[in-house]
Amino acid sequence: MSRAWIGARIGAVLLGSALAVAAGLAASSRASVGSRECAPTEARTTFDAFVRAFNRGDDAALERLIAPTRSFVWFSVSGAGRRLGDRSKDRSTLVRYFATRHLLRDRLSDTSFSGGGNANGYAHFGFLLTRSADDELPARYEGKGAVICDDSGDTIAVWSMGRRLFLPVTAPPARLPPTGWHVGSARVTGCAGCVQTESWASTIRYRDPANQLPPQGTMAVLPRSGVIVHVTRSWEPSPPAWVHQVHPLRITRDATTASFEGNTTRGRVSRWTGATWRAGSYVSVWVLFGRPSPTAAQIRIAQAELAGTVFAPWRLGVR
């Protein structure tokens, strides 16, 4: 499938959306539109207010900013949180819809706005924005809408946005030094709105799937002198602030323990864990030793392996 075909298809869909908005408004027999035409800046002000309220999860503000039932036409979305057809025309479900999307950390950013003038009692507008959520990686969306201006408050009667393209994701796994180690890495799939990679280095052959932690198969045969270093890199939209904290990844004997969930070796294997924000990703490290308390030599070789690990920069949603 050629890029030209994809581009033509996107253009046809967006043109159809624009024509549908215009036709829907012209055919609408709403009893009340607005008390006046919108001033040039009012549609943009209302659009910006909606984006801020949506990102905050401000239910009261969103309720005020959506036109009342007598004037509401539709609120339609493709992609994550799909809301199309008859569902898009049901205003009564919008508050619950917005609350659900906020729980999924649905965020709108990097917006651009274009005004379309007044017609049929509505101020028309177009927009582009970046959208990301727990169930969708960053993507560019294109949309159309219409605002009703009234002395009691301006509201959005029409909102239609569709995914235009997913933004590039550059997310290489951590690269652990291979000399003297059995190394590997993989991208973990199954999370629609996040990115995760796994990397490992083991002094013996690694026997577990990429996302198996603890790596019980390898732990079961790990000799007393053995060491496993496992590095997870991850990214998710709108994480809590602590995710971006930077910490040293320094292994100490005092911080190791043989008492951890999933330790099927009856305390024979011990574990050290650390985490930090590095190179655009959240880094979580497990180091496993083949004895309840690691030797100084084991700590040195594990620390050297971790110190030599390469964390190439991650770039997600960068246009």
C-alpha positions in Angstrom: 0.0 0.0 0.0 1.6 3.3 -1.1 2.0 6.4 1.0 0.2 8.3 -1.8 -2.8 6.1 -1.5 -2.8 6.5 2.3 -2.5 10.3 1.9 -5.4 10.3 -0.6 -7.5 8.2 1.7 -6.9 10.4 4.7 -7.8 13.5 2.6 -11.0 11.8 1.4 -12.0 10.9 5.0 -11.3 14.4 6.3 -13.2 16.0 3.4 -16.1 13.7 4.1 -16.0 14.7 7.8 -16.0 18.4 6.9 -19.0 18.0 4.5 -20.8 16.0 7.1 -20.4 18.7 9.7 -21.7 21.3 7.3 -24.6 19.2 6.2 -25.5 18.2 9.7 -25.7 21.8 10.9 -27.6 23.0 7.9 -30.2 20.2 8.3 -30.4 20.6 12.1 -33.8 21.9 13.3 -32.6 22.8 16.8 -35.1 25.1 18.5 -32.3 27.3 19.9 -28.9 28.2 18.5 -27.1 31.2 19.9 -28.3 34.7 20.8 -25.8 36.2 18.4 -22.9 35.5 16.0 -19.5 34.8 17.5 -16.8 37.4 17.5 -13.6 36.4 15.7 -11.8 35.2 18.9 -14.7 33.5 20.7 -14.4 30.1 18.9 -10.7 29.9 19.6 -11.2 30.9 23.3 -13.9 28.2 23.7 -11.7 25.6 21.9 -8.8 26.4 24.2 -11.0 26.3 27.3 -12.3 22.8 26.3 -8.8 21.4 25.8 -7.7 22.7 29.2 -10.8 21.2 30.9 -10.4 17.9 29.1 -6.8 17.6 30.2 -7.7 18.5 33.8 -10.7 16.1 33.9 -12.8 19.1 35.0 -16.3 17.6 34.7 -18.1 20.8 35.7 -16.2 22.9 33.1 -16.7 20.3 30.4 -20.5 20.3 31.2 -20.6 24.1 30.8 -18.6 24.0 27.6 -20.7 21.5 25.7 -23.9 22.9 24.2 -27.2 22.0 25.9 -29.3 19.2 24.5 -31.5 21.4 22.4 -28.5 22.8 20.5 -26.0 19.8 20.7 -25.3 18.0 17.4 -22.5 15.5 18.1 -19.2 14.8 19.7 -17.4 12.1 17.6 -14.0 10.6 18.0 -12.1 7.8 16.2 -9.2 5.9 17.6 -9.1 5.2 21.3 -12.4 5.9 23.0 -14.2 5.4 19.7 -17.4 7.4 19.7 -19.2 7.4 16.3 -22.6 7.1 14.8 -25.6 7.4 17.0 -23.4 7.3 20.1 -21.8 10.6 19.1 -25.2 12.3 19.1 -26.1 11.3 22.7 -25.2 14.2 24.9 -26.3 12.4 28.1 -23.3 10.0 28.0 -20.7 12.7 27.6 -19.9 13.4 31.2 -19.3 9.7 31.8 -17.3 9.5 28.6 -15.0 12.4 29.6 -14.5 10.9 33.1 -13.5 7.5 31.6 -11.0 9.1 29.2 -9.4 11.1 32.0 -8.9 7.9 34.0 -7.1 6.6 31.0 -4.9 9.7 31.0 -6.2 10.9 27.6 -4.4 14.2 26.9 -4.6 16.7 24.0 -1.5 18.8 23.2 0.4 20.6 20.5 -2.8 22.2 19.2 -3.2 24.4 16.1 -6.5 26.1 15.3 -8.1 27.6 12.2 -11.3 29.6 12.2 -13.9 29.0 9.6 -16.3 32.0 10.1 -20.0 32.1 11.0 -22.7 30.2 9.2 -26.2 29.0 10.2 -25.8 30.4 13.7 -22.5 28.6 14.3 -18.9 29.6 14.4 -17.0 26.9 12.5 -13.4 25.9 13.2 -10.8 23.3 12.3 -7.9 22.0 14.4 -4.9 19.7 14.6 -3.6 18.2 17.8 -1.5 15.4 19.4 -3.4 12.9 21.4 -2.0 10.3 23.8 -3.6 8.0 26.4 -3.0 4.7 28.2 -4.7 3.0 25.3 -3.1 4.9 22.5 0.5 6.0 21.6 0.9 9.6 20.6 -0.9 10.4 17.3 -1.8 13.4 15.3 -5.6 14.1 15.0 -7.4 16.4 12.6 -10.9 17.7 13.4 -13.7 20.1 12.7 -16.2 21.7 15.1 -18.7 24.4 15.7 -19.3 26.8 18.6 -22.6 28.5 19.6 -22.1 32.0 21.0 -24.5 33.2 23.6 -24.5 35.9 26.3 -24.9 33.2 28.9 -21.7 31.4 27.7 -20.2 30.0 24.5 -20.5 26.3 24.0 -19.4 23.6 21.6 -22.2 22.0 19.5 -20.1 20.0 17.2 -16.7 18.2 17.7 -15.4 15.6 15.2 -11.8 14.4 15.3 -10.1 11.5 13.6 -6.7 10.0 13.8 -4.4 11.2 11.0 -1.2 9.4 11.8 0.7 7.8 14.6 3.8 9.8 15.5 7.2 8.1 15.3 8.4 6.0 18.2 12.2 5.6 18.7 12.7 3.2 21.7 15.8 1.0 21.5 16.3 -1.4 24.4 19.2 -0.9 26.8 22.3 -2.5 25.4 24.4 -4.4 27.9 28.0 -5.2 27.2 28.2 -8.8 25.8 31.8 -9.7 26.7 31.7 -12.6 29.1 27.9 -12.5 29.3 24.9 -14.1 27.7 22.9 -11.0 26.6 19.6 -10.4 24.9 16.8 -7.9 24.5 13.2 -7.6 23.3 10.3 -5.2 22.8 7.3 -6.1 24.9 3.9 -5.9 23.2 0.4 -5.9 24.5 0.2 -2.3 25.9 -1.7 -0.1 23.4 -0.6 3.2 25.0 2.8 2.5 26.4 6.3 1.3 25.3 8.4 -1.3 27.1 11.7 -3.1 26.4 13.6 -5.7 28.3 17.3 -6.4 28.2 19.4 -8.9 30.1 22.9 -10.2 30.7 23.6 -13.5 32.5 26.7 -15.3 33.4 24.9 -18.5 32.3 22.5 -19.1 29.4 19.3 -17.1 29.9 16.3 -19.5 30.0 13.3 -17.2 30.4 10.9 -15.1 28.2 11.7 -11.4 27.9 9.0 -10.2 30.2 9.3 -12.9 32.9 10.3 -11.4 36.2 11.7 -13.0 38.3 13.4 -15.1 35.6 12.7 -18.3 37.5 14.0 -20.7 34.9 17.5 -19.1 34.9 17.4 -18.6 38.7 16.8 -22.3 39.2 20.1 -23.2 37.7 22.1 -20.1 38.7 25.3 -21.2 40.4 26.5 -19.6 43.6 29.0 -17.5 41.6 26.3 -16.5 39.0 24.9 -13.1 38.3 21.9 -11.9 36.2 21.3 -8.2 35.3 17.9 -7.4 33.9 17.0 -3.9 32.7 13.5 -2.7 31.8 12.9 0.6 29.9 9.4 1.9 29.7 7.3 5.0 28.8 3.7 5.9 29.4 1.7 9.1 28.9 1.3 11.5 31.8 3.1 9.5 34.4 3.3 10.5 38.1 6.0 13.0 38.9 8.3 10.5 40.7 8.8 8.6 37.5 11.1 11.4 36.2 13.3 11.4 39.3 17.0 10.6 38.7 18.8 8.2 41.0 22.2 6.5 40.9 22.2 2.8 40.0 24.7 1.8 42.7 24.6 -1.8 43.9 25.2 -2.4 47.6 25.2 -5.6 49.7 22.9 -4.0 52.3 20.2 -3.4 49.7 20.1 -7.0 48.5 17.5 -9.5 49.9 16.7 -13.1 49.4 13.1 -12.4 50.5 11.1 -11.3 47.4 8.0 -12.3 45.6 8.5 -15.0 43.1 11.8 -16.3 44.6 11.3 -20.0 44.0 14.9 -20.9 45.1 14.0 -21.0 48.8 16.2 -18.1 49.5 19.3 -19.3 47.6 19.2 -16.4 45.2 19.2 -12.7 46.3 18.1 -9.6 44.5 19.0 -5.9 44.3 16.7 -3.4 42.6 17.1 0.1 41.4 15.2 2.6 39.2 15.8 6.0 37.6 14.7 8.2 34.7 17.3 8.1 31.9 17.4 9.1 28.3 13.7 9.6 27.9 12.6 6.4 29.6 11.9 5.0 33.1 14.6 2.4 33.9 14.1 -0.4 36.3 16.9 -2.8 37.2 17.0 -6.2 38.8 20.3 -7.8 39.7 20.2 -11.4 40.9 23.0 -13.2 42.7 23.4 -17.0 43.1 23.8 -16.8 46.9 21.8 -15.2 49.7 24.4 -12.5 50.2 26.6 -11.5 47.2 30.3 -11.4 47.4 32.3 -8.2 46.7 33.5 -9.8 43.4 29.9 -10.5 42.3 28.9 -6.9 43.1 31.9 -5.5 41.2 31.2 -7.5 38.0 27.4 -6.7 38.2 28.2 -3.0 38.7 30.7 -3.0 35.8 28.1 -4.5 33.5 25.5 -2.0 34.6 27.9 0.9 34.3 28.7 -0.2 30.7 25.1 -0.4 29.6 24.1 2.0 26.8 20.8 3.8 27.1 20.2 5.3 23.6 17.7 8.3 23.7 14.0 7.5 23.4 11.8 9.8 21.4 8.1 9.3 21.3 5.6 11.4 19.6 8.2 13.8 18.1 7.1 15.2 14.8 
